[in-house]
Amino acid sequence: GVQFMNNAQYNTIDKCNIEFASLTTGTTSTTSGGAYIVFSQSTTSLTSSGTAPSGSYNTVQNCTMKTTNSNSPGPYAAIMDFGSSSWSSSTPSNNTFKGNTIENFYYFAFYNYYTNGEQFIDNNISRANATSNNAYSSPRFIYSYYTRSTNRSTTYGGNHFHDLPYKGATSYYSSTVYGIYAYYNYGTSSNYFTVKDNTFENVECNSTNYFGYCYYNYYSNYDGNTVKNWNSNGASSYTYGWYVFYQYNDLKFNNNVVRDCYTRHYTYFMYVYYPTKLQMDGNQIINNETAQTNTGYTYAMYVYYPGNSNVNTITNNVIDSNWFGYYTYGLYAFYFNGEMTGNRLSNNLIRRSSGTAYGYLYMTYIYYYFNLRFNNNIIVNNLGYYGAYHLYAPSYYSGNYKVEFRDNTIKADGNVYNSGYLYNYNYVFYTYPYYHADIRVTGNSIDARNLYYVYFAYTYNTGGLNNYKEWDYNNYYLYNNSNQYAYNPGGNASTVAGWINTGLPGKNETSHMPVYADEDKNDWRIQV
């Protein structure tokens, strides 16, 4: 459509219609298939670079890019921005693509390769001109490879990606789908690599799929993105969701939403692996259905080994009203150092829309932590088929570490949902800091009702009672449970009175019925 080359600078393409009529599948399956906008140093190749940018400080805005032939597959890429390592590591290109409407593409919507400071803002991207799945088998909305951010961030912000492989698709889905493929993008402490306020909606896929496949990025910020009605239809297809792997320096992963999605097999909605420093705050996973027709584990939020020299945060996240079809981990954190506060995990079930679901629900699985503050979290009305681990926090890491569990509200009620299995086991408050030197547990509300087997408190430390610096002001309400059990190094018990007499709890432990502000509105503030 329009080509930039020989370092074309400070041009604006505004309010233009860029249309292709004669494209066919055979011509779009390779890079010879063209693009609406091209940055390349050759008039016969989309992928030619030189020692300087093909273009810099240009703006493409308010344009419509589409195909006009009936059910055309679209060009190979909508916007092809091809640079080179010879200049991109130090020379800004700073091109801007803003407010455009892209109605068809074959393989890539945005292809951004070895550039510096490009920004894709407030664009509307779909395959609205297609009426069948004639796109590439593994389409990608964004391909971002080895970008830099010298004096402004490489940014994908406020874009609306939707209707893949075509609007209203009910069959012939795309195979492997990537919302964003981001590999070795170098942000800086002042200009983060940024993926912010984008929406991915109405995506149908039939094989392995990723909301974001994000590898080896530096100083990265994923903020306020929404994935909605993204459906993985393959019976053996893995959904990796936000697969954020080896993020160096700071990783900010905040305020992202995954809702109304459907999967049939293994599912990870938010997968964060080996970040140097993690901030994971304000995210929401709501009203999804996973592993609905096949056995596949689900991990709603999976965090593995953020740098333990930093205070990492997992705070104010919500996992609510999801149906999980098989063994599930809600908040899973392995080798964690930092704070988990203000999270709400509520109304989640192992259940299927049709047929029987199986497995345990691990609503929290906090394993091998270092220093940990787990405070002010709400874990209520979650139930598995065989039972649930509501707060499950074992750690066998030796060292002079501290841990505290304060002011958490935990409610387990067998009447929330009849799974069909009568002998459910529920580990309501399982804290097992095996070697920790300083343990403090205060102000927690533990409410267990209508269950077969309940561990209402279970804890152990190799130092016996010596390393428990505080265990007091906790309330345990036990009602209509067939079997009850509690254990600490001072002894075991089956009642709250027996628990208090083991010698671990302080004199202010209680057993009152908690009264919540408004259970119907998910307001779990305790009034009494």
Solvent accessible surface area in square Angstrom, and as a share of the most:
residue,aa,sasa,rsa
1,G,63,0.61
2,V,44,0.26
3,Q,71,0.32
4,F,8,0.03
5,M,56,0.25
6,N,111,0.57
7,N,47,0.24
8,A,30,0.23
9,Q,83,0.37
10,Y,155,0.59
11,N,60,0.31
12,T,81,0.47
13,I,35,0.18
14,D,51,0.27
15,K,151,0.64
16,C,55,0.33
17,N,111,0.57
18,I,15,0.07
19,E,82,0.37
20,F,43,0.18
21,A,53,0.41
22,S,92,0.59
23,L,29,0.14
24,T,76,0.44
25,T,65,0.38
26,G,64,0.62
27,T,68,0.40
28,T,0,0.00
29,S,49,0.31
30,T,76,0.44
31,T,53,0.31
32,S,95,0.61
33,G,3,0.03
34,G,21,0.20
35,A,2,0.01
36,Y,0,0.00
37,I,0,0.00
38,V,12,0.07
39,F,3,0.01
40,S,0,0.00
41,Q,51,0.23
42,S,28,0.18
43,T,107,0.62
44,T,130,0.76
45,S,44,0.28
46,L,18,0.09
47,T,50,0.29
48,S,29,0.19
49,S,49,0.32
50,G,24,0.23
51,T,120,0.70
52,A,43,0.34
53,P,4,0.03
54,S,5,0.04
55,G,1,0.01
56,S,2,0.01
57,Y,78,0.30
58,N,2,0.01
59,T,32,0.19
60,V,1,0.00
61,Q,47,0.21
62,N,71,0.36
63,C,1,0.01
64,T,37,0.21
65,M,0,0.00
66,K,58,0.24
67,T,5,0.03
68,T,72,0.42
69,N,73,0.38
70,S,113,0.73
71,N,46,0.23
72,S,4,0.02
73,P,6,0.04
74,G,0,0.00
75,P,0,0.00
76,Y,20,0.08
77,A,0,0.00
78,A,0,0.00
79,I,0,0.00
80,M,0,0.00
81,D,4,0.02
82,F,26,0.11
83,G,3,0.02
84,S,17,0.11
85,S,67,0.43
86,S,76,0.49
87,W,13,0.04
88,S,2,0.01
89,S,59,0.38
90,S,80,0.51
91,T,54,0.31
92,P,24,0.15
93,S,1,0.01
94,N,15,0.08
95,N,1,0.01
96,T,21,0.12
97,F,0,0.00
98,K,95,0.40
99,G,30,0.29
100,N,1,0.01
101,T,44,0.26
102,I,0,0.00
103,E,40,0.18
104,N,0,0.00
105,F,0,0.00
106,Y,14,0.05
107,Y,31,0.12
108,F,8,0.03
109,A,0,0.00
110,F,0,0.00
111,Y,25,0.09
112,N,0,0.00
113,Y,47,0.18
114,Y,42,0.16
115,T,1,0.01
116,N,0,0.00
117,G,0,0.00
118,E,0,0.00
119,Q,35,0.16
120,F,0,0.00
121,I,37,0.19
122,D,78,0.40
123,N,3,0.01
124,N,58,0.30
125,I,0,0.00
126,S,3,0.02
127,R,0,0.00
128,A,55,0.43
129,N,33,0.17
130,A,4,0.03
131,T,96,0.56
132,S,43,0.28
133,N,44,0.23
134,N,30,0.15
135,A,13,0.10
136,Y,70,0.27
137,S,67,0.43
138,S,17,0.11
139,P,0,0.00
140,R,38,0.14
141,F,1,0.00
142,I,0,0.00
143,Y,27,0.10
144,S,0,0.00
145,Y,48,0.18
146,Y,53,0.20
147,T,1,0.01
148,R,73,0.27
149,S,2,0.01
150,T,67,0.39
151,N,88,0.45
152,R,61,0.22
153,S,20,0.13
154,T,1,0.00
155,T,17,0.10
156,Y,0,0.00
157,G,9,0.09
158,G,27,0.26
159,N,2,0.01
160,H,60,0.27
161,F,0,0.00
162,H,30,0.13
163,D,12,0.06
164,L,1,0.01
165,P,0,0.00
166,Y,33,0.12
167,K,147,0.62
168,G,61,0.59
169,A,10,0.08
170,T,111,0.65
171,S,47,0.30
172,Y,174,0.66
173,Y,51,0.20
174,S,0,0.00
175,S,40,0.26
176,T,29,0.17
177,V,0,0.00
178,Y,25,0.09
179,G,0,0.00
180,I,0,0.00
181,Y,38,0.14
182,A,0,0.00
183,Y,54,0.20
184,Y,48,0.18
185,N,0,0.00
186,Y,48,0.18
187,G,7,0.07
188,T,49,0.29
189,S,81,0.52
190,S,93,0.60
191,N,28,0.15
192,Y,33,0.12
193,F,1,0.00
194,T,15,0.09
195,V,0,0.00
196,K,78,0.33
197,D,73,0.38
198,N,0,0.00
199,T,38,0.22
200,F,0,0.00
201,E,40,0.18
202,N,53,0.27
203,V,0,0.00
204,E,25,0.11
205,C,0,0.00
206,N,74,0.38
207,S,34,0.22
208,T,40,0.23
209,N,0,0.00
210,Y,24,0.09
211,F,1,0.00
212,G,0,0.00
213,Y,40,0.15
214,C,0,0.00
215,Y,35,0.13
216,Y,51,0.19
217,N,0,0.00
218,Y,57,0.22
219,Y,53,0.20
220,S,0,0.00
221,N,26,0.13
222,Y,1,0.00
223,D,24,0.12
224,G,20,0.19
225,N,0,0.00
226,T,32,0.19
227,V,0,0.00
228,K,76,0.32
229,N,53,0.27
230,W,2,0.01
231,N,20,0.10
232,S,0,0.00
233,N,26,0.13
234,G,9,0.08
235,A,46,0.36
236,S,85,0.55
237,S,7,0.05
238,Y,74,0.28
239,T,1,0.01
240,Y,48,0.18
241,G,0,0.00
242,W,0,0.00
243,Y,28,0.11
244,V,0,0.00
245,F,31,0.13
246,Y,64,0.24
247,Q,0,0.00
248,Y,69,0.26
249,N,55,0.28
250,D,38,0.20
251,L,1,0.01
252,K,66,0.28
253,F,0,0.00
254,N,14,0.07
255,N,75,0.39
256,N,0,0.00
257,V,26,0.15
258,V,0,0.00
259,R,80,0.29
260,D,43,0.23
261,C,3,0.02
262,Y,64,0.24
263,T,1,0.01
264,R,69,0.25
265,H,23,0.10
266,Y,59,0.22
267,T,0,0.00
268,Y,32,0.12
269,F,0,0.00
270,M,0,0.00
271,Y,23,0.09
272,V,0,0.00
273,Y,46,0.17
274,Y,75,0.29
275,P,2,0.01
276,T,57,0.33
277,K,86,0.36
278,L,3,0.01
279,Q,71,0.32
280,M,0,0.00
281,D,30,0.16
282,G,20,0.19
283,N,1,0.00
284,Q,65,0.29
285,I,0,0.00
286,I,29,0.14
287,N,75,0.39
288,N,1,0.00
289,E,52,0.23
290,T,0,0.00
291,A,0,0.00
292,Q,5,0.02
293,T,68,0.39
294,N,47,0.24
295,T,70,0.41
296,G,0,0.00
297,Y,65,0.25
298,T,0,0.00
299,Y,33,0.13
300,A,0,0.00
301,M,2,0.01
302,Y,29,0.11
303,V,0,0.00
304,Y,45,0.17
305,Y,49,0.19
306,P,0,0.00
307,G,21,0.20
308,N,61,0.32
309,S,108,0.70
310,N,37,0.19
311,V,94,0.54
312,N,0,0.00
313,T,34,0.20
314,I,0,0.00
315,T,16,0.10
316,N,94,0.48
317,N,1,0.01
318,V,24,0.14
319,I,0,0.00
320,D,16,0.08
321,S,44,0.28
322,N,0,0.00
323,W,78,0.27
324,F,0,0.00
325,G,0,0.00
326,Y,44,0.17
327,Y,52,0.20
328,T,0,0.00
329,Y,29,0.11
330,G,0,0.00
331,L,3,0.01
332,Y,25,0.10
333,A,0,0.00
334,F,36,0.15
335,Y,45,0.17
336,F,1,0.00
337,N,13,0.06
338,G,7,0.06
339,E,44,0.20
340,M,0,0.00
341,T,29,0.17
342,G,30,0.29
343,N,3,0.02
344,R,58,0.21
345,L,3,0.02
346,S,0,0.00
347,N,47,0.24
348,N,0,0.00
349,L,16,0.08
350,I,1,0.01
351,R,83,0.30
352,R,40,0.15
353,S,75,0.48
354,S,82,0.53
355,G,68,0.65
356,T,65,0.38
357,A,7,0.05
358,Y,93,0.35
359,G,0,0.00
360,Y,51,0.19
361,L,0,0.00
362,Y,34,0.13
363,M,0,0.00
364,T,0,0.00
365,Y,35,0.13
366,I,0,0.00
367,Y,49,0.18
368,Y,51,0.19
369,Y,0,0.00
370,F,1,0.00
371,N,62,0.32
372,L,4,0.02
373,R,126,0.46
374,F,1,0.00
375,N,17,0.09
376,N,87,0.45
377,N,2,0.01
378,I,43,0.22
379,I,0,0.00
380,V,0,0.00
381,N,20,0.10
382,N,1,0.00
383,L,6,0.03
384,G,1,0.01
385,Y,28,0.11
386,Y,62,0.23
387,G,0,0.00
388,A,0,0.00
389,Y,30,0.12
390,H,0,0.00
391,L,0,0.00
392,Y,37,0.14
393,A,0,0.00
394,P,1,0.01
395,S,0,0.00
396,Y,75,0.29
397,Y,72,0.27
398,S,72,0.47
399,G,36,0.35
400,N,131,0.67
401,Y,48,0.18
402,K,125,0.53
403,V,3,0.02
404,E,31,0.14
405,F,0,0.00
406,R,54,0.20
407,D,72,0.37
408,N,1,0.00
409,T,14,0.08
410,I,0,0.00
411,K,7,0.03
412,A,0,0.00
413,D,18,0.09
414,G,15,0.14
415,N,114,0.58
416,V,57,0.33
417,Y,45,0.17
418,N,123,0.63
419,S,21,0.13
420,G,56,0.54
421,Y,75,0.28
422,L,129,0.64
423,Y,117,0.44
424,N,20,0.11
425,Y,74,0.28
426,N,0,0.00
427,Y,38,0.14
428,V,0,0.00
429,F,1,0.00
430,Y,27,0.10
431,T,0,0.00
432,Y,36,0.14
433,P,0,0.00
434,Y,57,0.22
435,Y,91,0.35
436,H,0,0.00
437,A,31,0.24
438,D,18,0.09
439,I,1,0.00
440,R,77,0.28
441,V,0,0.00
442,T,17,0.10
443,G,28,0.27
444,N,2,0.01
445,S,7,0.05
446,I,1,0.00
447,D,0,0.00
448,A,0,0.00
449,R,42,0.15
450,N,30,0.15
451,L,5,0.02
452,Y,65,0.25
453,Y,50,0.19
454,V,0,0.00
455,Y,33,0.13
456,F,0,0.00
457,A,0,0.00
458,Y,47,0.18
459,T,0,0.00
460,Y,59,0.23
461,N,0,0.00
462,T,67,0.39
463,G,24,0.23
464,G,24,0.23
465,L,66,0.33
466,N,124,0.63
467,N,34,0.18
468,Y,18,0.07
469,K,99,0.42
470,E,63,0.28
471,W,8,0.03
472,D,23,0.12
473,Y,140,0.53
474,N,1,0.00
475,N,24,0.12
476,Y,0,0.00
477,Y,36,0.14
478,L,34,0.17
479,Y,118,0.45
480,N,105,0.54
481,N,22,0.11
482,S,79,0.51
483,N,51,0.26
484,Q,45,0.20
485,Y,64,0.24
486,A,0,0.00
487,Y,60,0.23
488,N,0,0.00
489,P,38,0.24
490,G,36,0.34
491,G,25,0.24
492,N,92,0.47
493,A,12,0.09
494,S,62,0.40
495,T,69,0.40
496,V,16,0.09
497,A,66,0.52
498,G,25,0.24
499,W,0,0.00
500,I,57,0.29
501,N,124,0.63
502,T,21,0.12
503,G,54,0.52
504,L,18,0.09
505,P,14,0.09
506,G,25,0.24
507,K,189,0.80
508,N,45,0.23
509,E,12,0.05
510,T,49,0.29
511,S,63,0.41
512,H,116,0.52
513,M,100,0.45
514,P,6,0.04
515,V,63,0.36
516,Y,16,0.06
517,A,38,0.29
518,D,51,0.26
519,E,79,0.35
520,D,144,0.75
521,K,159,0.67
522,N,38,0.19
523,D,35,0.18
524,W,6,0.02
525,R,162,0.59
526,I,66,0.34
527,Q,108,0.48
528,V,115,0.66
